[in-house]
Amino acid sequence: MDALRTKRLGPGDREAARAVFAVMAQAFAEEARPLPDDYVDALLQSDAFWVLAAFADKSIIGGLTAHTLPLTRSPSAELFIYDLAVHQDHRRRGVGRRLILDVRDAARAANLGDVVLAADQEDTYALEFYRAQGGAAALATIFTFTPE
């Protein structure tokens, strides 16, 4: 594989963010409609929203999105990884591991506390992957409420 690098995207990285979102939609077999430019720009301008892109040379081959969550028990915050995906042609080559390592380093540099994420119990590959990265599993049930 070509040289792997990651970058936290920010203002001015609209097309790179779109490429990360496209990798995620493909990896999760989800339909994704094009996001308006102003919406993507607002995401990238928010310090609370993170997009980390994985590059092999100039091609985006994976990425993750995360959200800074302010805590109420102390004047601190944690980072919640919402999605992590690697293009199918680049899986099992250390891309996901690199994304996890780099986002943990970036969170530490930003003085954030824990980095947390949720994984479906049925997704045994993801569970094994996160455990192999040093993640400690915590049993929880996530509820979804749809506005009526």
VEXGU-361024 format. One line per 8 residues: their letters; for each residue x, y, z of N, C-alpha, C, CB. Coordinates in pm, whole numbers, plus 50000, padded with zeros to 5 digits. Atoms other than C-alpha are relative to their C-alpha. Glycine has a CB too. Layout:
a> X/Y/Z/X/Y/Z/X/Y/Z/X/Y/Z | ...
//
This chain:
mdalrtkr> 50085/49882/50000/50000/50000/50000/50089/50123/50000/49904/50000/50122 | 49927/49874/50002/50113/50354/49931/50007/50056/50141/49933/50101/49904 | 49983/49939/49869/50220/50573/50222/49865/50042/50058/50095/50120/49991 | 50125/49971/49931/49933/50597/50469/50019/50120/50091/49952/49878/50081 | 49999/49886/49909/49860/50924/50643/49857/50037/50033/50076/50122/49939 | 50132/49952/49963/49566/51075/50824/50006/50151/50021/49948/49929/50128 | 50010/49855/49980/49445/51431/50854/49862/50031/50055/50026/50078/49867 | 50129/49948/49954/49175/51598/51059/49958/50109/49904/50008/50052/50147
lgpgdrea> 50048/49903/50098/48969/51787/50805/49940/50120/50069/49897/49936/49906 | 50054/49877/49945/48859/52143/50860/49950/50089/49887/50105/50074/50083 | 50048/49907/50103/48740/52453/50674/50086/49992/49875/49997/50143/50054 | 49928/50009/50126/48833/52432/50309/50019/49857/49950/50132/50066/50013 | 49982/50140/50038/48831/52051/50300/49869/49934/49959/50062/49922/50115 | 50134/50050/50035/48477/52011/50162/50005/49875/49914/49922/50107/49927 | 49998/50115/50090/48564/51770/49881/50060/49877/50067/50079/50034/49873 | 49943/50113/49927/48781/51554/50104/49896/49943/50097/50127/50043/50077
aravfavm> 50105/50047/49909/48496/51537/50358/49896/49921/49923/49933/50119/50074 | 50097/50074/50083/48255/51434/50083/50054/49861/49964/49968/50081/49870 | 49940/50129/50034/48498/51157/49985/49997/49905/50120/50145/50019/49952 | 50010/50083/49880/48512/51031/50346/49856/49952/50019/50047/50079/50126 | 50141/50037/49982/48131/51038/50368/49958/49894/49897/49910/50124/49988 | 50032/50099/50105/48111/50842/50039/50056/49863/50035/50056/50046/49864 | 49942/50128/49956/48346/50572/50173/49911/49939/50107/50145/50019/50052 | 50086/50050/49892/48123/50545/50480/49869/49946/49946/49973/50111/50102
aqafaeea> 50128/50045/50057/47801/50521/50280/50018/49866/49930/49944/50105/49901 | 49974/50126/50070/47954/50246/50066/50026/49887/50100/50119/50014/49904 | 49964/50103/49903/48097/50056/50364/49879/49952/50078/50106/50053/50096 | 50118/50036/49921/47765/50062/50550/49880/49968/49912/49964/50112/50096 | 50108/50028/50097/47559/50001/50233/49879/50087/50028/49960/49851/50005 | 50106/49903/49973/47358/50314/50305/49986/50094/49881/50029/50079/50129 | 50022/49896/50101/47200/50547/50058/50034/50134/50064/49852/49998/49946 | 49964/49867/49950/47339/50895/50098/49970/50101/49891/50149/50006/50044
rplpddyv> 50027/49894/50097/47199/51197/49925/50107/50108/50015/49857/50060/50019 | 49896/49896/49992/47437/51480/49841/49964/50105/50104/50019/50067/49863 | 50020/49897/49898/47479/51722/50128/50026/50138/49940/50093/49976/50121 | 49976/49864/50051/47447/52094/50054/50137/50052/50045/49889/50096/50049 | 49868/49945/49969/47778/52281/50045/50001/50071/50134/50044/50096/49891 | 49999/49924/49875/47678/52510/50333/49990/49909/50122/49885/50101/50001 | 50010/50096/49890/47592/52208/50550/50138/49938/50028/49895/49890/49967 | 49867/50060/49984/47930/52040/50488/50097/50105/50056/50053/49945/49865
dallqsda> 49912/49894/49951/48108/52373/50543/49976/50028/50148/49979/50129/49918 | 50031/49977/49859/47927/52424/50875/50056/49887/50087/49847/50012/50020 | 49942/50112/49925/48029/52075/50990/50150/50020/50018/49973/49866/49927 | 49853/49987/49998/48393/52142/50901/50047/50121/50080/50052/50010/49859 | 49963/49883/49921/48391/52478/51080/49977/49979/50149/49922/50120/49952 | 50032/50026/49860/48264/52327/51405/50115/49928/50069/49872/49917/50011 | 49896/50066/49922/48531/52246/51663/49949/49871/50064/50053/50095/50107 | 50058/50117/49934/48290/51989/51809/49982/49882/49905/49866/50037/50060
fwvlaafa> 50015/50108/50098/48270/51785/51485/50137/49967/49943/49900/50041/49886 | 49871/50046/50049/48568/51578/51375/49979/49912/49878/50076/49924/50110 | 49989/50093/50112/48639/51418/51040/50148/49972/49984/49936/50059/49866 | 49862/50041/50021/48962/51224/51017/50001/49917/49873/50057/49919/50122 | 49991/50071/50128/49051/51113/50664/50129/49921/49995/49992/50099/49880 | 49882/50083/50023/49290/50831/50579/50033/50005/49851/49977/49851/50047 | 49954/49986/50138/49493/50883/50262/50106/49896/49969/50055/50141/49976 | 49890/50074/50061/49702/50650/50050/50040/50087/49883/49959/49849/49956
dksiiggl> 49961/49893/50091/49897/50907/49854/49891/50106/50003/50024/49946/49855 | 50102/49895/50002/49622/51148/49741/49858/49945/50006/50015/50083/49875 | 50132/50062/49999/49334/50899/49752/49950/49978/50143/50002/49867/49924 | 50061/50025/49870/49098/50887/50048/49950/49856/50001/49883/50101/50029 | 50032/50142/49993/49064/50525/50155/49923/49964/50127/50126/49919/49993 | 50074/50026/49877/48885/50561/50488/49987/50127/50081/50068/49890/50083 | 50014/49886/49913/48791/50788/50768/49910/49971/50118/49947/50117/49924 | 50091/50009/49888/48601/50848/51083/49938/50136/50027/50072/49947/50126
tahtlplt> 50063/49877/49952/48358/51103/51220/49982/49984/50150/49863/50028/49928 | 50012/50002/49855/48337/51197/51585/49945/50134/50047/50137/49971/50067 | 50061/49881/49941/48171/51449/51813/50056/50021/50141/49845/49988/50004 | 49957/49965/49866/48307/51628/52118/49875/50014/50086/50084/50132/50000 | 50114/49997/49909/48066/51573/52407/50040/50065/50132/49944/49857/50024 | 49969/49936/49872/48088/51823/52694/49933/49919/50113/49951/50148/50001 | 50052/50074/49886/48041/51653/53030/49936/50094/50102/50111/49918/50066 | 50063/49920/49896/47830/51773/53321/50051/49964/50138/49849/49983/49994
rspsaelf> 49946/50039/49870/48016/51594/53601/50133/50069/50029/50018/49849/50006 | 49875/49926/49986/48333/51796/53540/50012/50092/49879/50124/49903/50012 | 49982/49910/50115/48447/52082/53316/50094/49936/49897/50056/50137/50046 | 49919/50073/50095/48574/51840/53054/49910/49945/49890/50078/49886/50069 | 50077/50058/50111/48467/51654/52741/50064/49868/49959/49994/50097/49879 | 49954/50125/50060/48497/51315/52573/49979/50010/49851/49926/49877/50061 | 50019/50005/50144/48517/51227/52208/49923/49873/49967/50136/50004/49925 | 50083/50113/50039/48244/51002/52067/50019/49974/49851/49849/50026/50032
iydlavhq> 49985/50038/50140/48337/50822/51744/49865/49950/49952/50112/49891/49981 | 50131/50038/50052/48019/50798/51542/50011/49896/49890/49926/50122/49948 | 49980/50094/50111/48141/50620/51228/50149/49984/49973/49926/50047/49873 | 49866/50028/50047/48463/50455/51115/49985/49901/49886/50093/49944/50115 | 50012/50089/50116/48498/50299/50771/50129/50005/49919/49879/50039/49912 | 49886/50013/50090/48770/50177/50537/49948/49942/49869/50114/49911/50062 | 50040/50050/50132/48722/50125/50164/50032/49851/49993/50071/50078/49884 | 49985/50147/50003/48679/49753/50094/50132/49954/49940/49887/49939/49922
dhrrrgvg> 49873/50040/50061/48997/49742/49881/50121/50022/50091/50020/50077/49871 | 49888/49966/49911/49208/49864/50175/49983/49945/50141/50016/50151/50006 | 50023/50056/49867/49072/49665/50469/50109/49900/50036/49862/49933/50007 | 49902/50094/49942/49297/49457/50693/50144/50035/49961/49968/49857/49955 | 49865/49953/50033/49599/49670/50609/50048/50106/50098/50003/50057/49858 | 49957/49905/49896/49622/49882/50925/49938/50137/49991/50145/50014/49994 | 50060/49867/50016/49407/50173/50808/49912/50034/50121/49916/50007/49869 | 50086/49976/49884/49145/50139/51082/50080/50019/50127/49904/49885/50018
rrlildvr> 49913/49987/49882/49414/50089/51345/50065/50138/50003/50109/49889/50001 | 49936/49868/50008/49590/50404/51225/49901/50111/50034/50059/50023/49860 | 50102/49900/49968/49266/50603/51241/49974/50006/50151/49869/49969/49926 | 50024/50004/49855/49204/50489/51600/50119/50061/50075/49975/49854/50047 | 49882/49945/49932/49562/50565/51709/50008/50151/49984/50127/49935/49946 | 49985/49857/50026/49563/50906/51545/49889/50083/50065/50001/50026/49851 | 50106/49924/49935/49224/51013/51678/50021/50003/50152/49861/49941/49966 | 49968/50000/49856/49330/50907/52029/50108/50102/50030/50044/49859/50046
daaraanl> 49893/49900/49980/49648/51114/51995/49945/50142/49988/50113/49978/49898 | 50057/49867/50019/49450/51412/51864/49909/50038/50117/49921/50007/49869 | 50086/49973/49885/49198/51383/52149/50085/50034/50122/49908/49878/50030 | 49910/49971/49889/49480/51373/52401/50059/50140/49986/50114/49894/50007 | 49943/49868/50025/49639/51680/52241/49897/50111/50023/50054/50008/49858 | 50107/49902/49978/49300/51858/52266/49951/49999/50145/49883/49972/49906 | 50036/50011/49858/49284/51771/52639/49861/49942/50023/50009/50135/50066 | 50127/50068/49982/48978/51554/52592/50024/49876/50085/49935/49962/49864
gdvvlaad> 49990/50122/49919/48905/51262/52820/49992/49877/49911/49888/49996/50106 | 50011/50126/50073/48802/50921/52696/49951/50019/49858/49906/49906/50073 | 50054/50013/50135/48739/50833/52334/49909/49878/50007/50115/49984/49889 | 50098/50107/49988/48422/50622/52317/49930/49978/49866/49897/50031/50110 | 50080/50028/50119/48215/50454/52048/49903/49888/50033/50090/49962/49879 | 50096/50109/49987/47924/50216/52008/50019/49905/49882/49852/50054/50006 | 49990/50101/50106/47935/49891/51810/49886/49901/50019/50139/49928/50001 | 50107/50099/49994/47654/49652/51726/50053/49867/50051/49934/49982/49862
qedtyale> 49959/50129/49947/47674/49325/51919/50013/49894/49892/49901/49954/50105 | 49995/50097/50109/47615/49135/51595/50124/50016/49912/49876/50011/49915 | 49883/49972/50084/47920/49294/51431/50126/49949/50070/50011/50154/49969 | 49888/50059/49927/48176/49053/51569/50136/50048/49949/49992/49848/49992 | 49874/49949/50052/48448/49180/51335/50034/50134/50066/49992/50017/49846 | 49974/49869/49937/48410/49535/51472/50035/49982/50148/49876/50093/49984 | 49972/50021/49858/48401/49411/51831/50142/49949/50021/49898/49902/50061 | 49863/50053/49989/48720/49210/51783/50103/50107/49965/50017/49878/49908
fyraqgga> 49908/49894/50041/48886/49502/51603/50020/50101/50113/49947/50070/49874 | 49988/49899/49895/48809/49753/51882/50069/49944/50124/49862/50055/50038 | 49929/50062/49887/48923/49508/52151/50151/49992/49968/49943/49857/50029 | 49860/50010/50039/49249/49454/51957/50072/50135/50006/50011/49943/49859 | 49941/49866/49991/49304/49833/51964/50012/50047/50144/49916/50099/49920 | 49991/49964/49858/49288/49829/52344/49872/50054/50059/50108/50099/50019 | 50128/49951/49949/48924/49927/52378/49943/49905/50105/49901/50017/49886 | 50066/50077/49896/48741/49812/52689/49850/50006/49976/50036/50053/50143
aalatift> 50144/50005/50028/48386/49697/52620/49921/50031/50127/49960/49861/49945 | 50095/49971/49892/48104/49831/52837/49862/49965/49947/50008/50152/50046 | 50133/50038/50044/47763/49674/52812/49904/50117/50014/49949/49879/50080 | 50098/49892/50001/47500/49929/52718/49899/49969/49891/50068/50140/49976 | 50102/50009/50103/47179/49941/52523/49970/50140/49952/49872/49929/50052 | 50027/49868/50057/47123/50231/52289/49856/50001/49952/50098/50033/49883 | 50139/49983/50042/46766/50350/52240/49993/50111/49897/49908/50030/50121 | 50024/49898/50102/46650/50545/51938/49855/50044/50009/50034/49946/49856
ftpe> 50134/49943/50000/46349/50775/51948/49982/50078/49872/49976/50091/50124 | 50028/49930/50123/46199/50892/51621/49892/50104/50028/49955/49902/49889 | 50102/49897/49980/46014/51224/51628/49871/49960/49931/50048/50137/49948 | 50130/50035/50059/45645/51173/51567/49947/50112/49917/49898/49963/50107
//
